[in-house]
Amino acid sequence: MQPVDFTTLMAVCAELRQDWLPARCEQVVQRDVYTLAIALRTLDQRGWLAIAWHPQAARLHIDAPPPKGPDTFTFSQQLKHQLGGYALVDIAPLAPWERALDLQFARRPGDAIQWHLYVEVMGKYSNVILTNAQNQIVTAAHQVSEQQSSVRPIATGAFYTPPPAIAGPFPSRQEPQERWQERVSLIPTSLKKALFKAYSGLSSALVRDLASQAGLTPEASITDLTVADWQRLHECWQAWLQRLETQNFRAQFLSSGYSVLVDAGTPADSVQTLLSRYYTDALNQQEFSRLHHQLGQRLKSLLKKLRQKEATFTDRLGQADQADDYRQQADLLMAYNFQWQPGMTSMSLASFETGETVKIPLDPEKNAVQNAQAFYKKHQKLKRSRQAITPLLNEVRTEIAYLDQVDAAVKRIERYEAEPDLIALQEIRDELVQQNYLEDPTHRSGPPSPSETLNVRKLQTPNGFDIWVGRNNRQNDLLISKVATDYDLWFHTQEIPGSHVLLRLDAGQVPADEDLQFTADIAAYFSRAQQADQVPVIFTQPKYVFKPKGALPGMVTYTHETVIWGQPTKIPEQLQAIQSPAAPTLVS
């Protein structure tokens, strides 16, 4: 993940000063443990200023509104109490080449500054600190004790001290090329290392951009640079410094990150948009990978234990099947007890049913009647165990079927492509929390609150009919309970865990055979049998799909079904072309 460097921070400040100062602070919300959102209102617009002290993604920029929900963080409550109603009147760097900003708040523009919100964008040492006009710390996102840092402790009530000064030398436009080239080429190494050793205030992203503009690579050896290479590199160096002075930047998405200098990528509307999209996607990708691994491991562990339990119950049920054998042996002993002789260890008797000889083991210390009574007791015990084990085995198999379906849903979301992918995983996590298979990471009491959106996959058949595919059990249930109409058709793989699929139809519309086949292929593709050549898929009208009382999420029964063979291997080549953008759909 590309960190915000000094150049990017200055680009953000330039836009904020131009478009958002002065602005009234209307609300303060903490989105998570690392991110704060301040609602700002100017004469022309209203927006949310995101301030993050994330160790890998510390930043500030205008962002989307935070999601609605309770804010239980003490830090945001303190900021809301102190800054509410004040105006953000200035944003100033703390020191040259320092990635720390001073957001200044006053009653109104032109009044004395009452509050300073210091935003320190410094990797794992990032922090956000509120001080009063006398620079006394009122609150901080991360307090630092003297045991943690004797150089710069941060505690409520203490006076704020800026971060330790960066040792120079720093880049300067007044430095002639000869002196600049001499400094950079002092030690024979790569261009990137040489620039880092020669000057402070640089970043890997900046060196990447400068080298790219000069037609070089950061790994190029400075001993191999020609006179023309040095000339181009110095011109790019000077152009960069001029941009810093004139506050003229270009927001660009790159394949390797982003840039506010080069024109080699995809332009963004603004630096605010650039950073918002980049870090939202990067953090979502990070959270997606973590959550996907967590859910996959948990489901694997749960299914392994349940299958072991199923095997144990099946084995015990097999033993219970011998109950009738013990009863038959007891009946034979009671019928032929007159043949018993003291000390006998077995008796061979003809079966009542088949006439075949049955050899019955005996306890030599017991007579025939006592041995028969022992067999009757075993018969009764195994009969009772069968009555007890059968419902337990059914319960375990139902649980396995449910978790198999959840596991299939997780595996169908293989990689992060858009925010709905992460939302789908979060909904699966919340479902497992609600079903007591996972601990609640937020320590909420009661079930998680349902989302107002349905982020299903949306596709189209060859003739243009919409297909909606559930990503998890919550979406599967909503497709039937909230979305489906009497005109739609519901598809699902037969006896195989998979997504619920709706073929959306209006009154009077009749899908062609190719539409039905394509939808069946989709249902087969988004199932556990994705790699099979042919998969049985059933379809029926939604009115014939029922959710039994007390059934687990995603589990339904159905009637009046028709079977069609889906061919999932046909889908991958067509999926990219047919898939429309996944837009959240309001559930009415």
N, C-alpha and C positions, 0 to 999 in steps of 0.2 A: 504494500500500500504506500503510495507516494505521500510523504509528509508535506505540510504547508511550510514553505521556506520564506525567507525574508521578502523576496520579490513578489511572491503570491500574496503575502500579507499586506504589502504596500498597495498591490492592485485592488485588494478587497477594501482597504481603507479609502482609497481614492474614490471608488464607487459609492461607498457608504457616506462619505462626506458630501459628495455631489448630490445624491438622491434622497438621503435619509436624515439629514441634519437641518434644522433641529427637529426632534420628534418626541412626542409625549409617550412616557412609559405607562401603558394601560394595564398590563398584566404580566406576571412572571410564572412560568410553569417549568418544572423539571421533568423532562421526558424519561430519563433513565439515570443511572448512577453517574454518567459522564456528560450529560447534555442538558443545557438550559435553553429555554425559549422565552424571549422577551417580546411582548406585543408592542410595536411602535406605531404611532399614528402621526403623520405629517398633515399639512394642509391638503395634500393631493392623494394620499394613499395610506393604506394600513398593511402591515406585514409583520412577520415574526423573525427576529434576529436570533439565530441559533449560535450558542457559544458552547464549545465542547472542550473538555480537558482530557479526552481519551488518549491513552499512551501512544497509540498508533495513528490517531485521526484527530488530533487537537486542531481546532479551527474556529472561525466565526464567519457567518455569512447570512444573508436573508434566505429563509427556508420555508417549506410548507408548514401549515399550522400543525401543532402537535395533536396527537390523537386524544379524543375525549376520554377522561378517566380520572380517578382520584389521584391527587398529588400529595404524597405522604412524606416528601423529603423536607427536612428541616432547613436546608440551605435555601431552597426556593421560597419557603415561607418567610425567612428573614429578609431576603431581597425584596419580596413583594411588600413587606411591611415598611421597609426603608425607602424604596425607590418608587413606589406607587404614586402616580400623579406628578412626578418630577419629569423634567425634559432632558433628553440626551442632547447636549449642546456641542460636544467636540469629541473627536477620537484622535489621540496623538501618540506617536511612538515614545517609549520611555527614554530611549537612547539610540544614537545612530547604529544601524546594523543589528539592533536587538529585536528579537521576536517577542516583544512584550508591548502591549498597548494600554493606554489610559483612557477609559470611557468616562467622560465627565458629565455629571448630572447637576442641574440647577433648578430652582423653582420655575424660572422662565428664561428664555434667551436674554443675555445681558446681565443677569444677576450673578452673584458670587457662587462659585462652585461649592456644592454641599456634600457631594459624594463622588468618590473615585472607584470605578470598577476596573481593577487591573486584570487583564487577560494575558497570561503567559503561555505562549505556544512553544513548548520546549520538550517535545517527545514525552518520555515517561515522567519528566519533572513538570509537566504542564499543570497550571492551576488557575483558578479564578478567585480573586480576593477583593472584598469590599472594605473600603476605609472611609472614615468621615473626612471633613475638611482639614482636620489636623493630622491626617495620614495615620490615624489609629485604626487598627484592624477591628472591624465589627463582626465579620464572618468570612469564612473561606471554604471553598469546595473541598480542599484537602489540607488539614492542619498537620504541621510538621513539628514534632517535639524536638527538644535538644538532644535526646538520645538518638533520634533519626538523623539529625543534621546539626552539628555544632556551628557550622558556618552561617546558616540562614534558617533558624527556626521560624515557623509561622504559627502564631497562636492569637486567639481572640484577646484584645486588650493591649497587645504589643504594637509597636510602631512598625509600619511597613518599610522594608528596605528593598531596593531594587535587586534583581539578580546580579551576581558577580559580573563585573565588566568583562567583555570579550577582548582578548589580547589581539592587537593588530598584527600586521598592517591591513588596512582596508582598501578596497578598490577606489580609484580616483580618476575622474576624467582628465584632470590636469597632468597626470603622469604621462610622459612621452613614451612612444612605442619602444625606443631603445632600452629605457630603464625597465619598462614592463616586461619586455622579452628577456632581458638579462635576469630579472627576478624569477620568472617562470622557469627558465632553462638552467637554473643554477645546479639542480641535481638531475642527472639523466634517469628518467623514469617515465611512466605513462603520463599522458596529458592530464588526466583526471587527478592523479596524485600530485603532479607538479603544481597545478592550480590550487589545490587544497593546502599544500605546504607554503605556497607563496602568499596567499591572502585568506583572511577571515571573512565570514559572512556569505560564503558560497554553499551550494548544495549539489547533490548528485543530479537532480533534475535540471538545475541551471547549467551545469557543465554539459549535460546531455544536449540541451537546447543550443548552447553556444557552439559545440562541436558539430552538431547537425547543420546549423546555418553556415558554418565554414566548410562543409563538405568533408568533415573528419569524424573520427570516432573517439570516445573518451579513453579507449584503451590504446590509442596510437602512441608510439614512443616519440618523445619530443626530439630525439636525435634524428628522427627520420623526416621531420617537418622541413619543407622547402621555404624559401623566402616568400613565395606567393602564399603558402599555407599560413605563415606567421602574419602576413599582411591581412588576409581574410579574417583570421581569428581575432586580430586586434580591432578590426572594423566592427565585428560582431560584439566584441567586448565594449567598445565605445557606444554602440547603438543600445546595448542593454543599460548602460549607465545613464544614457540620455533618456530612456524610457522611465527610469526611476525618477529623474529630475522633472520631467514633463508630465508624469503620471498618465502616460499613454500606453495602454496595454491591450493585448489581443487574447481573448479567451478561446482556447482550442482543445478539443478532445483528441488525444493521441492513442495509438494502439498500446503504448507502454505507460499511459497515465494521462496527464494533462499538461498544458503549458499556457502561460500568459505572455509569451514572447514570439513563438514561431507561428508560421502560417501553413504548416504542413499537415494539419489535421482537419477535424470537422469543427467548424465554428460553433460557438455557443452564444446565446443571446447576451450574456453578461458573465462576469466573473462569479457573481452570486449563483447563477444557474449552473455554471460549470462545477463549482465546488459542491453544491447541493446534490446534483445528480451523481457526481463521481463518488462522494463519500457515502451517499445513501446506497448505491450499488455495491461499493466495496465492503461496507459493514454488513449489508444484507447477505452478500456472498460468504463472508466470514461466519455469520450467525447460521446461515443455511448449512454450511459444512459441519459446524459443531453439532447442530441439532440433528442433522441427518445421521451422523455417526452415533450420537447418543441414543436416538430412537432405534436405529438398527441393532446396536449392541443389546439394548434392553429387551427388544422383541426376540432376538436370538436366544437370550438367556431364558426368557419366560417360556418360549416354545420348547426348548430343550427339556426343561423341568416338567412341563406338562406332558410331553411325549413319553418321558420316563414313567410318569405317574400312570399314563394310559397303558403302557406296557405292563406295569405291575398289576393294575386292575384286570387287564385282559388275562394275564396268567392266573390270577386268583379266580377269575370267572371260569377259566378252563378247568381248574381243580374242582370248582363247585359242580361242574358237569358230571363229576364222578359220584355225585350224591346218590343217584338211582342205582349205581353199581353196588354201593354199600347196603342199600335197602334190599336189593335182590339177594345179596349174600346172606344177609340176616334172615330173610324169609326161608332160604334153603336150609340154614342151620336149624331154624325152629322146626322145619318140616322133618328133617332127618337127624334130629338130636339123638335119637336112639342108637345111631351108628357111632356116636362119639366114644372114644376110649381114652382113659386117663393118659396124659403125657403126649397126646397127639399135637403135632405142630402144624398140620394142615389136613384138610379133607377135600376129596375130589367128588363133586356131586353133579348130577345132570340138571341143566338149566330148565326151568319151567317153560320158558318161551321158545328156545331153539332146540333143546334136547342135548346140546353139546355139553361136554364135561367142563365144569368150572372148578379150578383149584382155589380153595379158600384158605389163606394163612390163619393160623390160630395161635392164641396165647396159651402155652401148655399149662399155665397155672390156673386157667379158667376152664369151666366146663362149656358145653356147646351153647347153653342158654345165655351164660354170661358173655361169651364171645359175640353172640347175636345182639345182645343188648348194647355192647360197645359199638357194633356196626350201626345199630339204629341211632345211637347218639351222634356218630360221625355224619350220618345221613341228615339228621336234623340241623346240625351245626353248619354243614355245607349249604343246606337249603336256605338257612337264615342268611348266610354270607352272600348268597346269590341275590337275595332280595335287597340286601344292603348295598352290594357293589354295583348292581345294574344302574340305579339312578346316579351314583357317583361317576360311573364310567360315561354315562350320557352327558353329565354336566361337564366333565373334562373334555369330551369331544366337541361339545358346543363351544367351550372356551377356546379350544384349539382352532376351530373353524373361524371364530371371531378374530383371534389374533393373527391367523393366516391372512385374513382379509386386510387387516391393518398393515401387516408386514408387506403385503403386495402393494398397498397404496404408497407406502414409503419408498419401495423400490421403483415404483413407476415414476417418482419424482427424482430422477437420477442426478440432475445438475440444476444449478440456479440459472434461469434465463430472464426472469422478471419477478417483480415483487409478489405476484400471486403464488409463485412457487414457495416462497418463504412463508406466506400466510397459510398455505395449505399444510405445511409441516407444523406450524404453530397450532393450528386447529387439531391436528392429530395428537400433538403433545397435550393439549388441553383435554381432549377426549380421554386419553390414557390417565391423566390426573383425576378426572371425574370418575373413571372406573377403578380408581385406586391401584393402578399398575405403576404409576410414577408419583413421586413426591412433588408437591406444588412448589415450584421455584420461587414464587412470589409470596408464599405462605398466605394465600387468600383463604377466607372462610366461605364455604358454600361452593356451588358449581361456578365455573367461569362464565362470564357474561357473553352471550352469543354476539357475533359480529352482525352488522346490518347489511353486509355485502355478501354476494355469492360469487366467488372468484373461480367459476368453472372454466374448463377449456371449451373454446368455441371453434367449431369446424363447420364445413359445408359439404353437402353431397354433390355429386356431379351435376344435378339439376337445380342446385342452389338452395336446398332445404337446410335449415340450421340443425346442427348436432351439438348438444351440450353434454359434456363428460365430467362427472364428479371426480374431484381429486382426492377426496377422503370420505369417511363415513358421514360426517356432518353434511357435506355437500350432497352426498348420495341421498340422505334422508330428506333434505330440503327439496331436491329435485322432484321427489314423489309427493311430499306433503304440501309444498308451497308453490312450486313452479308448474308441474305437469297439468295439462288440460285434458278434457275428454277426447280431443282430436289427436293428441300426441301418441307416439309409440315408445314403449319402454323396452330396452335391450339389456341383456346380461348374459355372461357366459354360463353355461349349464353346469352346475355343481363345481365351479372353479372360481376362486376368489378374483374379483375384478371390479372395475368401476361400473356404476349405474350410468346408462347412456339414454338420453332422450332424443328422439327424432321429432323436432318441432314442426307441427302441422297446423294449418288454419282450417276452419270449417269448409268442407267440400274438397279439400286437397287430398289426392291419392298418390302416394309415392310409387315410382316405377321400381321394377325389380332391381335395377342397378343401384337405386338409392337404398333399398333394403339391404342389398349385398354389401354396399360400401359401409353402411352403419354397423352391420354385423362384423365386418373386418375391423372397424374402429373398436368395437366392444372387445373383440378378441385381442387386439393389440394392447389395449389398456387393461390387461388381466395377467394372471400368473402364467398363462399359457402363451405368452408373447412370442416365444421362439418356435412354437409348433407350426406345422404346415396347415393343418385344418383343426378348427376348434368348434364344438357345438355351441351355438348361441341361441337363446330363446328370446322371443319378443311377444309382447302382448299390450293391451291397452292399460294405461295407468289405473283405471278403476278396478282392474283385476289383480293389482299388487297391494298386499296388505302387510302391515307391521304388527305382529302379534303383541299382545299386552305384555309388558316387561321384557321385550326382546332387546338385545344389545344393539348399539348403534350400527346402522348399515345392514342389519339382518331383516329380511322380508320373506314372505311367502307369496306365491302367485298361482293363478289358474288360467285356463283358456290360452295357454301358450302355444306358439308355433316354433319349430326348430329350424334353424338355418345354419349352414356351415360357414363360419368366418375364416378368412385367410389372412392372418396378421402379418405375414411376411411381405404382403403387397404394400403395406402402409408406409414404412419408413421413407421410401423414395418420394411419396406424395405429400408427406406430412408438412414439410417446410413450405411447399407451394400452396397448400390448402388452408393452413392455419391462419386465422385472422387474429389481430391483436387482442390480448386478454384484457378486456375492460371490466372493472367491477360492475356487477349487476345488482340493483337494489331488490331486496326481497320484500314483497308486499305482504 
